[in-house]
Amino acid sequence: MSAFKTVRGMRDFLPEEAKIMRYIEEKARKTAKLYGYKEIITPVVESYELVAAKAGEEVRARMYAFEDLGGRKVALRPEFTASVARLVATTMRNEPKPLRLFCVGSLYRYDEPQKGRFREFWQSNFELMGSEKPEADAEVLLLTNTLMRTVGLKNYTFKIGHVGVLRGILSSESLKEETQNHVMQLMDKKQHEEALGIVKEAGASEKCLKTMQRLVSLRGSNIANILGEMEKLVREYEAASEAVKNLGEILRLVKESGEKLDITIDAGFARGLEYYTGMIFEVYTPELDIALAGGGRYDKLVELFGGEPTPAVGVAHGIDRIMLAMQEQRTSLTTVEEKRVMVIPVNEGLINEALKISEMLRNEGIAVETEVMRRRVTKALEDADRRGISHVIIVGERELKEEAVILRDMQKKEQNEVKIKELAEKLNLSGA
């Protein structure tokens, strides 16, 4: 019989990896709580129209889309924001603003599998809806910084831009929205020459092309300088000037928060999703050339789905990509090592006692494994040692007569007779 393999682009997470994934998810939940974001759970399957509406050509081409048995065209969600915007446009339309919403789960895109890029991937997603003010954008940057720091990553940098700068210039040249979207898609893939070629073909002025060309090559971490350069370049374009000013306000608020973010401004930066209208950003570590997180402002999406005009800003953090970065940086997990206890009966006649003691300890909140292979005590002890068990309880007839058991500390290689009723207390006091 042929051995079954995972479907291409899907993968299994073994206990060690699953542990890191859950650790990052737990830190994302903690971050959500710290900033006041409430969790929602949205379906994995959405209507195709919803997720395709503003996804961008690249994402649309790579969606898992199919017809269900009722003849509806549906898709596996390729990202979270459309689902959250649908919810805010419909069920939650009368909720007081701002809304701070958080969700976590798996997403699906038919990408070419490579390091850090799979067809099933995990994200924690934060959306702040109802405020168009720069402090909302600053909050999303700050909470992302908190999560990256909390999981223990080092040397991560923020790449920040503003969609309004390029869009402002292209709109003033009366370029159609589809053309603008195409230009942004190419910019996102760093295909700047092709992008500028399309702008030229669309009949843009020489001034526009020169300005775009200068912007595309403008990036750096001296924020004041880069913003100054951008201002000079776009001063004849009103909407683009406003965008530069907005970006400056957001970055000033981040700086004044006292947190030190490592920021690079990239004036020609674009992201693949079409719904962005303002500040956009991604997070990188030196070890990987893929973004660990990305987000930005999208002020028109809720309205597009039939809701009230609702400004919004959000971010998605790649949980499996953060795991990859942590593995590359050899980040250790700062978890309190739980005691791991095993209960071993010395013979078959004492299995019921072993189960009874195991349940008693679990009721006290102590994690216990019961020996279920009927191994001899020496073999069972070898197994417990190999699997990192910290304490073993040996249930023997002689001790039971005294309502006691043997408690063995596997690290110290010491054992003592302990009364059953004092076991939980002794285990809680002993260091693992």
C-alpha positions, 0 to 999 in steps of 0.5 A: 500500500502506498504511504500517505503523505500530507497534501502539498503545501500543508504540514503536520506540527509535531509536539515540539513545534505545536508547543511553540505555535501555541506559545506564540498564540498565547502571547498574541492573546495576552497582547489582545487583552493588554490592548483591550481587543475582544476575540471573535471567531469567523468561518473558514469558508466564506462567499467567494465575492466577499473574499475576492472583492478587494483581495488584489489580483495576486491573492484572487488568483491563488484562492482555494475557490470551489462550488459547494453542493448547493451551487454557491461559489465559496472560498477558504479564507485567504486572510481575516480582514474581509470577514471582520469587515463583513461582521462589522458591516452587518451583525455588529453595525450598531456596536459603539465605536471604536471596535477592537477585534482580535481573531486567530486561526488558519488561512489558505492560499495556493502559493508555491511552497517555500521556506516560510510560505505554505498553503495553510498558514496561521495568523493572529489578527487585530483590527481597530475600527471606527477611528481615522486618527493617527493614534489608532495607526500608532496603536497597531504599530505599538501592539505589534512591537509588544507581541514581537518583544514578548515572544523574545525576537531580537533585531526586528525592524518595521518597514513603513510606507503610506499608500496615499502617497503613490495613490495621491499622485496617480489619482491627480493624473486621472489614472483609473482604479484598475490601472492603479491597482495593477501598478501597486501589485507590481510595486509590491513585487518590487517590479518598479520598472514594469510599474512605471512602464504602465504609468507611462502607457496610461498617459501620465505626465513626465513630472509624474514619472520623475516623481514616482521614480524618485519616490521608489528609490527613497528609503531609510531609517532617518525618519525626519530626513526621508519625510522631508525628502518626500514632502519636497517631492510631492508638494505639488500633489495635494492628496500625496502631501496630506499622506506624507503629513499623516505618516509623519504624525503617526511616527511622531506619536510612536516615538513619543510613546517612549517605545523604541521601534526600529523603523525604515521608511520606504516611500515606494512601498506597496502591499498586495491587498487592494483595500489599503488607503493609508499607512502600511507596514511589515515586520522583518528579522535579518534571518528571513526575507519574508514579512513576519507581520503586515498591516495598514489602514483601510477606510473603505472596506466596511462601506463596500460590504454595505456598512456605515462609512467606518475608518479602520486599521489592522495587522496580521501576525504570521504565527508560523513565520514568527515560529520560524524566526524564533527557531532561526534566532534560537529563542527560548520559550519563557514558560514555567516548566510544569512538573510532570508526574508519573504513577507506576503500580508495581504489579497488575493488582494495583492498577486501580490504586494507581488510577485512583491516585492519578485522578486525585492529583489531577483534581488538585491541578497536577499533570499526571501520566499513568503507566499503561504499558504494564512494564516492570518498575525498572523499565517504567523508570527508564521510560519516565527518565527518557521522557523528562518526567520530574517525579515518579510515584511508585504504588506498592503493596507494603506502602499501601498498607500504611496509606503511603506510596514512594515519591521519587525525584527523578532529577535528584535521584532521591526517594521517600515514603509519603502519605497519599493524602500529603502527596499533592502538597509535597509535589507542589512544594518540591521544585521540578 
